[in-house]
Amino acid sequence: MDIEFFEPAEAAALMRCTESWLRDGATSGKFPHACWGKGKIIFTSEHIREIARLSEILPGGAESKQSTEQPLTK
């Protein structure tokens, strides 16, 4: 099994975004994540890849719904 697990601060550092942006996306249901114990948010390496895809701006002006709401980095 090659899945890695990241706490929000670790995932934010890896993605070069704010922890609050990731937490807000997870709690609002916009970003995939896991919840362990009493609501502890955890991101897997697969979740991080999917969040990056959701935030992608595609050539020709086509962009994902997420990318119009807030940029991936600040």
KESENU-661960 format. One record per residue (C-alpha): residue number from 1; residue in three letters; x, y negated, z negated. Coordinates in steps of 0.25 Angstrom, whole numbers, padded with zeros to 4 digits, always signed. Example, Ala and Ser with C-alpha at 12.3 -4.5 7.8 and 13.67 -1.06 7.14 Angstrom:
BEGIN
<i 1, aa Ala, px +0049, py +0018, pz -0031>
<i 2, aa Ser, px +0055, py +0004, pz -0029>
This chain:
BEGIN
<i 1, aa Met, px +0000, py +0000, pz +0000>
<i 2, aa Asp, px +0006, py -0013, pz +0005>
<i 3, aa Ile, px -0004, py -0023, pz -0001>
<i 4, aa Glu, px +0002, py -0034, pz -0010>
<i 5, aa Phe, px -0006, py -0041, pz -0021>
<i 6, aa Phe, px -0005, py -0056, pz -0024>
<i 7, aa Glu, px -0010, py -0065, pz -0035>
<i 8, aa Pro, px -0016, py -0078, pz -0029>
<i 9, aa Ala, px -0003, py -0086, pz -0032>
<i 10, aa Glu, px +0006, py -0076, pz -0025>
<i 11, aa Ala, px -0003, py -0075, pz -0013>
<i 12, aa Ala, px -0004, py -0091, pz -0012>
<i 13, aa Ala, px +0012, py -0091, pz -0013>
<i 14, aa Leu, px +0013, py -0081, pz -0002>
<i 15, aa Met, px +0002, py -0088, pz +0007>
<i 16, aa Arg, px +0008, py -0102, pz +0004>
<i 17, aa Cys, px -0006, py -0107, pz -0001>
<i 18, aa Thr, px -0012, py -0111, pz -0014>
<i 19, aa Glu, px -0017, py -0101, pz -0024>
<i 20, aa Ser, px -0030, py -0109, pz -0026>
<i 21, aa Trp, px -0032, py -0108, pz -0011>
<i 22, aa Leu, px -0031, py -0092, pz -0012>
<i 23, aa Arg, px -0039, py -0091, pz -0024>
<i 24, aa Asp, px -0050, py -0100, pz -0019>
<i 25, aa Gly, px -0051, py -0092, pz -0006>
<i 26, aa Ala, px -0051, py -0079, pz -0014>
<i 27, aa Thr, px -0062, py -0083, pz -0024>
<i 28, aa Ser, px -0071, py -0089, pz -0013>
<i 29, aa Gly, px -0070, py -0076, pz -0005>
<i 30, aa Lys, px -0063, py -0082, pz +0007>
<i 31, aa Phe, px -0050, py -0074, pz +0004>
<i 32, aa Pro, px -0048, py -0059, pz +0002>
<i 33, aa His, px -0043, py -0056, pz -0012>
<i 34, aa Ala, px -0044, py -0045, pz -0023>
<i 35, aa Cys, px -0049, py -0048, pz -0037>
<i 36, aa Trp, px -0043, py -0040, pz -0048>
<i 37, aa Gly, px -0047, py -0039, pz -0063>
<i 38, aa Lys, px -0055, py -0052, pz -0067>
<i 39, aa Gly, px -0054, py -0059, pz -0054>
<i 40, aa Lys, px -0039, py -0060, pz -0051>
<i 41, aa Ile, px -0037, py -0063, pz -0037>
<i 42, aa Ile, px -0027, py -0055, pz -0029>
<i 43, aa Phe, px -0023, py -0056, pz -0015>
<i 44, aa Thr, px -0017, py -0044, pz -0007>
<i 45, aa Ser, px -0007, py -0046, pz +0005>
<i 46, aa Glu, px -0019, py -0042, pz +0014>
<i 47, aa His, px -0028, py -0053, pz +0008>
<i 48, aa Ile, px -0017, py -0063, pz +0010>
<i 49, aa Arg, px -0016, py -0059, pz +0025>
<i 50, aa Glu, px -0031, py -0061, pz +0026>
<i 51, aa Ile, px -0031, py -0074, pz +0020>
<i 52, aa Ala, px -0020, py -0079, pz +0029>
<i 53, aa Arg, px -0028, py -0074, pz +0041>
<i 54, aa Leu, px -0041, py -0081, pz +0036>
<i 55, aa Ser, px -0033, py -0094, pz +0035>
<i 56, aa Glu, px -0027, py -0093, pz +0049>
<i 57, aa Ile, px -0029, py -0103, pz +0059>
<i 58, aa Leu, px -0029, py -0096, pz +0073>
<i 59, aa Pro, px -0025, py -0102, pz +0086>
<i 60, aa Gly, px -0035, py -0110, pz +0095>
<i 61, aa Gly, px -0042, py -0116, pz +0083>
<i 62, aa Ala, px -0048, py -0104, pz +0078>
<i 63, aa Glu, px -0046, py -0103, pz +0063>
<i 64, aa Ser, px -0052, py -0094, pz +0051>
<i 65, aa Lys, px -0063, py -0099, pz +0042>
<i 66, aa Gln, px -0053, py -0100, pz +0031>
<i 67, aa Ser, px -0043, py -0109, pz +0038>
<i 68, aa Thr, px -0053, py -0120, pz +0039>
<i 69, aa Glu, px -0055, py -0120, pz +0024>
<i 70, aa Gln, px -0041, py -0122, pz +0019>
<i 71, aa Pro, px -0027, py -0120, pz +0024>
<i 72, aa Leu, px -0019, py -0108, pz +0020>
<i 73, aa Thr, px -0008, py -0117, pz +0014>
<i 74, aa Lys, px -0007, py -0131, pz +0008>
